[in-house]
Amino acid sequence: MWRRALIIILILAGAALIASPFLKEGLIGFLSAKYNTEKLTATQLAKNNQRDAPYDFSKIQPPSFFETVKASAHVNSKAMIGQIQIKRLGIKLPILKGTTSANLLAGATTMRPDQRMGEGNYPLAGHHMRRENLLFGPLMRTKIGDQIMITNLKKDYVYKVVSKKIVSESEGAVIDQTKDKRITLVTCDKPTRTPKRLVIIGKMVRATNH
């Protein structure tokens, strides 16, 4: 009897292990879609942007299934401050204030407490998942000249990609403030733990009312 029970347990454990990557990515896809369609106003986003937020860059590494389940309970719409869209790549994600495990499951996250849309360097982080159409995975297909749009529902800011490079995770200067108006997108260079980061830089071409 105990042998049969052990076999059943091992089979169930194996099935769970095989299914966990699919369940994890399904949950992440659900979260990014849910918070991307959250009905918030420009006033609400501006209020959210006034809130303090934590920044933990170690969380940029791909999360495990259990980390995903645990962090998903802490995703909060009060962290939402805008949206990023790259039409050619099919990217349309909420922007959340603060780099945390929970925020990274739902969309792109800010990387400095002092950053402001349309002013200087506006860096955003996002996960690179095995399913390449999730979160910042499509950035691997970025081409020079692609357009990136971010909005806070009051203003739309459009940037043109001018640089695509792989750097060390320790190269923090890429998110520093700059005199020119740019956007910097940061993600892992592959969907597994890695010391390298893909960095996309775009220069602002226009800002218009939403």
C-alpha positions as a Markdown table, in Angstrom:
| # | Residue | x | y | z |
|---|---|---|---|---|
| 1 | Met | 0.0 | 0.0 | 0.0 |
| 2 | Trp | 2.7 | 2.5 | 1.0 |
| 3 | Arg | 4.6 | 1.8 | -2.3 |
| 4 | Arg | 1.5 | 2.6 | -4.3 |
| 5 | Ala | 1.0 | 5.8 | -2.3 |
| 6 | Leu | 4.7 | 6.7 | -2.8 |
| 7 | Ile | 4.3 | 6.1 | -6.6 |
| 8 | Ile | 1.2 | 8.3 | -6.7 |
| 9 | Ile | 3.0 | 11.1 | -4.8 |
| 10 | Leu | 6.0 | 10.9 | -7.1 |
| 11 | Ile | 3.8 | 11.0 | -10.2 |
| 12 | Leu | 1.9 | 14.0 | -8.9 |
| 13 | Ala | 5.1 | 15.8 | -7.9 |
| 14 | Gly | 6.5 | 15.1 | -11.3 |
| 15 | Ala | 3.4 | 16.4 | -13.0 |
| 16 | Ala | 3.5 | 19.5 | -10.9 |
| 17 | Leu | 7.1 | 20.1 | -11.7 |
| 18 | Ile | 6.5 | 19.8 | -15.4 |
| 19 | Ala | 3.4 | 22.0 | -15.3 |
| 20 | Ser | 4.8 | 24.7 | -13.1 |
| 21 | Pro | 6.5 | 26.8 | -15.8 |
| 22 | Phe | 3.3 | 26.9 | -17.8 |
| 23 | Leu | 1.2 | 27.8 | -14.7 |
| 24 | Lys | 3.7 | 30.5 | -13.8 |
| 25 | Glu | 3.7 | 32.1 | -17.2 |
| 26 | Gly | -0.1 | 31.8 | -17.4 |
| 27 | Leu | -0.4 | 33.7 | -14.0 |
| 28 | Ile | 2.0 | 36.4 | -15.2 |
| 29 | Gly | 0.0 | 36.8 | -18.5 |
| 30 | Phe | -3.2 | 37.1 | -16.5 |
| 31 | Leu | -1.7 | 39.8 | -14.1 |
| 32 | Ser | -0.2 | 41.9 | -16.9 |
| 33 | Ala | -3.5 | 41.8 | -18.8 |
| 34 | Lys | -5.6 | 42.5 | -15.7 |
| 35 | Tyr | -3.6 | 45.6 | -14.6 |
| 36 | Asn | -3.2 | 46.8 | -18.2 |
| 37 | Thr | -7.0 | 47.2 | -18.5 |
| 38 | Glu | -7.5 | 48.7 | -15.0 |
| 39 | Lys | -9.7 | 51.7 | -15.4 |
| 40 | Leu | -7.7 | 54.5 | -13.8 |
| 41 | Thr | -7.7 | 58.2 | -14.5 |
| 42 | Ala | -4.9 | 60.6 | -15.1 |
| 43 | Thr | -5.6 | 62.0 | -11.6 |
| 44 | Gln | -5.4 | 58.6 | -10.0 |
| 45 | Leu | -2.1 | 57.8 | -11.8 |
| 46 | Ala | -0.7 | 61.2 | -10.6 |
| 47 | Lys | -1.7 | 60.4 | -7.0 |
| 48 | Asn | -0.1 | 57.0 | -7.2 |
| 49 | Asn | 3.1 | 58.5 | -8.5 |
| 50 | Gln | 3.3 | 60.5 | -5.2 |
| 51 | Arg | 3.5 | 57.4 | -3.1 |
| 52 | Asp | 6.9 | 56.1 | -1.9 |
| 53 | Ala | 8.1 | 52.8 | -3.4 |
| 54 | Pro | 10.9 | 50.3 | -2.8 |
| 55 | Tyr | 13.6 | 49.4 | -5.3 |
| 56 | Asp | 15.2 | 46.0 | -5.2 |
| 57 | Phe | 17.1 | 45.2 | -8.4 |
| 58 | Ser | 17.9 | 41.6 | -7.4 |
| 59 | Lys | 14.2 | 41.0 | -8.2 |
| 60 | Ile | 14.9 | 41.5 | -12.0 |
| 61 | Gln | 16.0 | 37.9 | -12.2 |
| 62 | Pro | 13.4 | 35.4 | -13.5 |
| 63 | Pro | 11.1 | 34.3 | -10.6 |
| 64 | Ser | 10.4 | 30.7 | -9.7 |
| 65 | Phe | 6.9 | 29.3 | -9.7 |
| 66 | Phe | 6.6 | 29.6 | -5.9 |
| 67 | Glu | 8.0 | 33.1 | -5.9 |
| 68 | Thr | 5.5 | 34.1 | -8.6 |
| 69 | Val | 2.5 | 32.7 | -6.6 |
| 70 | Lys | 3.7 | 34.4 | -3.4 |
| 71 | Ala | 4.3 | 37.8 | -5.0 |
| 72 | Ser | 1.1 | 37.8 | -7.1 |
| 73 | Ala | -0.9 | 38.3 | -3.9 |
| 74 | His | 0.9 | 41.7 | -3.4 |
| 75 | Val | 0.3 | 43.3 | -6.8 |
| 76 | Asn | -1.5 | 46.6 | -6.2 |
| 77 | Ser | -3.2 | 48.9 | -8.6 |
| 78 | Lys | -2.0 | 51.8 | -6.4 |
| 79 | Ala | 1.5 | 51.2 | -7.9 |
| 80 | Met | 0.3 | 52.0 | -11.4 |
| 81 | Ile | 1.5 | 55.3 | -12.8 |
| 82 | Gly | 1.2 | 54.8 | -16.6 |
| 83 | Gln | 1.5 | 52.6 | -19.6 |
| 84 | Ile | 4.2 | 51.6 | -22.1 |
| 85 | Gln | 3.5 | 50.5 | -25.7 |
| 86 | Ile | 5.8 | 49.3 | -28.5 |
| 87 | Lys | 3.4 | 48.5 | -31.3 |
| 88 | Arg | 5.8 | 46.6 | -33.6 |
| 89 | Leu | 6.7 | 44.2 | -30.8 |
| 90 | Gly | 3.2 | 43.8 | -29.4 |
| 91 | Ile | 4.2 | 45.3 | -26.0 |
| 92 | Lys | 1.5 | 47.0 | -24.1 |
| 93 | Leu | 2.1 | 47.0 | -20.3 |
| 94 | Pro | 1.2 | 49.0 | -17.2 |
| 95 | Ile | 4.1 | 51.0 | -15.7 |
| 96 | Leu | 4.3 | 50.5 | -11.9 |
| 97 | Lys | 6.3 | 52.6 | -9.4 |
| 98 | Gly | 9.0 | 50.7 | -7.7 |
| 99 | Thr | 11.0 | 47.6 | -8.6 |
| 100 | Thr | 9.6 | 44.8 | -6.5 |
| 101 | Ser | 8.7 | 41.1 | -7.1 |
| 102 | Ala | 5.0 | 41.9 | -7.3 |
| 103 | Asn | 5.3 | 44.9 | -9.6 |
| 104 | Leu | 7.6 | 43.0 | -12.0 |
| 105 | Leu | 4.9 | 40.3 | -12.4 |
| 106 | Ala | 2.4 | 42.8 | -13.7 |
| 107 | Gly | 4.4 | 45.1 | -16.0 |
| 108 | Ala | 7.3 | 47.5 | -16.3 |
| 109 | Thr | 8.7 | 49.1 | -13.2 |
| 110 | Thr | 10.5 | 52.4 | -12.5 |
| 111 | Met | 14.1 | 52.2 | -11.4 |
| 112 | Arg | 14.8 | 55.5 | -9.6 |
| 113 | Pro | 12.6 | 57.3 | -7.0 |
| 114 | Asp | 13.3 | 60.7 | -8.7 |
| 115 | Gln | 12.4 | 59.8 | -12.3 |
| 116 | Arg | 9.7 | 61.7 | -14.1 |
| 117 | Met | 8.1 | 61.0 | -17.5 |
| 118 | Gly | 9.4 | 63.3 | -20.2 |
| 119 | Glu | 12.3 | 64.5 | -18.0 |
| 120 | Gly | 15.9 | 63.3 | -18.5 |
| 121 | Asn | 16.4 | 59.6 | -18.4 |
| 122 | Tyr | 13.3 | 57.5 | -17.7 |
| 123 | Pro | 14.5 | 53.9 | -16.9 |
| 124 | Leu | 12.1 | 50.9 | -16.8 |
| 125 | Ala | 12.8 | 47.3 | -15.8 |
| 126 | Gly | 10.8 | 44.2 | -16.9 |
| 127 | His | 11.1 | 40.4 | -16.8 |
| 128 | His | 12.3 | 38.3 | -19.7 |
| 129 | Met | 10.2 | 35.1 | -19.6 |
| 130 | Arg | 10.5 | 31.8 | -21.5 |
| 131 | Arg | 7.3 | 32.7 | -23.3 |
| 132 | Glu | 8.8 | 35.4 | -25.5 |
| 133 | Asn | 5.6 | 37.4 | -25.8 |
| 134 | Leu | 5.3 | 38.1 | -22.1 |
| 135 | Leu | 6.4 | 41.3 | -20.4 |
| 136 | Phe | 9.8 | 42.5 | -21.7 |
| 137 | Gly | 10.6 | 39.3 | -23.6 |
| 138 | Pro | 9.8 | 40.8 | -27.0 |
| 139 | Leu | 12.6 | 43.4 | -26.5 |
| 140 | Met | 15.1 | 40.9 | -27.8 |
| 141 | Arg | 13.6 | 41.6 | -31.3 |
| 142 | Thr | 14.0 | 45.4 | -30.9 |
| 143 | Lys | 15.4 | 47.2 | -33.9 |
| 144 | Ile | 17.0 | 50.6 | -34.2 |
| 145 | Gly | 14.3 | 53.1 | -35.1 |
| 146 | Asp | 11.5 | 51.3 | -33.3 |
| 147 | Gln | 9.1 | 53.7 | -31.5 |
| 148 | Ile | 8.4 | 53.5 | -27.8 |
| 149 | Met | 5.4 | 55.3 | -26.3 |
| 150 | Ile | 4.7 | 55.9 | -22.6 |
| 151 | Thr | 1.8 | 57.8 | -21.1 |
| 152 | Asn | 0.4 | 58.9 | -17.8 |
| 153 | Leu | -3.0 | 59.6 | -19.5 |
| 154 | Lys | -2.2 | 63.3 | -19.4 |
| 155 | Lys | 0.8 | 63.4 | -21.7 |
| 156 | Asp | 2.0 | 60.9 | -24.3 |
| 157 | Tyr | 5.8 | 60.6 | -24.8 |
| 158 | Val | 7.3 | 59.0 | -27.9 |
| 159 | Tyr | 10.9 | 57.8 | -28.2 |
| 160 | Lys | 12.9 | 56.4 | -31.1 |
| 161 | Val | 15.3 | 53.5 | -30.3 |
| 162 | Val | 18.9 | 54.6 | -30.9 |
| 163 | Ser | 20.8 | 51.9 | -29.0 |
| 164 | Lys | 20.6 | 48.2 | -28.2 |
| 165 | Lys | 23.3 | 46.5 | -26.2 |
| 166 | Ile | 24.2 | 43.8 | -23.6 |
| 167 | Val | 25.8 | 45.0 | -20.4 |
| 168 | Ser | 26.8 | 43.5 | -17.0 |
| 169 | Glu | 24.2 | 43.6 | -14.3 |
| 170 | Ser | 26.6 | 45.8 | -12.3 |
| 171 | Glu | 26.6 | 48.6 | -14.9 |
| 172 | Gly | 24.2 | 50.8 | -13.0 |
| 173 | Ala | 25.1 | 54.0 | -14.9 |
| 174 | Val | 22.6 | 53.2 | -17.6 |
| 175 | Ile | 19.8 | 54.3 | -15.3 |
| 176 | Asp | 21.4 | 57.5 | -14.1 |
| 177 | Gln | 19.8 | 60.8 | -14.8 |
| 178 | Thr | 20.8 | 62.5 | -18.1 |
| 179 | Lys | 20.5 | 66.0 | -19.5 |
| 180 | Asp | 18.9 | 64.7 | -22.7 |
| 181 | Lys | 15.3 | 63.2 | -22.8 |
| 182 | Arg | 15.5 | 59.5 | -23.2 |
| 183 | Ile | 14.0 | 56.2 | -22.1 |
| 184 | Thr | 16.0 | 53.2 | -21.0 |
| 185 | Leu | 14.5 | 49.7 | -20.9 |
| 186 | Val | 16.3 | 47.0 | -19.0 |
| 187 | Thr | 15.7 | 43.2 | -18.9 |
| 188 | Cys | 17.7 | 40.0 | -18.6 |
| 189 | Asp | 19.4 | 38.9 | -21.8 |
| 190 | Lys | 17.9 | 35.4 | -21.5 |
| 191 | Pro | 14.9 | 33.9 | -19.6 |
| 192 | Thr | 17.1 | 32.2 | -17.0 |
| 193 | Arg | 19.4 | 33.5 | -14.2 |
| 194 | Thr | 22.1 | 35.6 | -15.8 |
| 195 | Pro | 24.6 | 38.3 | -15.0 |
| 196 | Lys | 23.9 | 40.2 | -18.2 |
| 197 | Arg | 21.2 | 42.7 | -19.1 |
| 198 | Leu | 19.7 | 43.8 | -22.4 |
| 199 | Val | 19.5 | 47.6 | -22.5 |
| 200 | Ile | 17.4 | 49.5 | -25.0 |
| 201 | Ile | 17.8 | 53.3 | -25.2 |
| 202 | Gly | 15.4 | 55.6 | -27.0 |
| 203 | Lys | 15.6 | 59.4 | -27.6 |
| 204 | Met | 12.5 | 61.5 | -27.3 |
| 205 | Val | 11.0 | 62.7 | -30.6 |
| 206 | Arg | 7.8 | 64.3 | -29.3 |
| 207 | Ala | 5.4 | 64.9 | -26.4 |
| 208 | Thr | 1.7 | 65.5 | -27.0 |
| 209 | Asn | -1.5 | 65.8 | -24.9 |
| 210 | His | -3.1 | 62.4 | -24.4 |
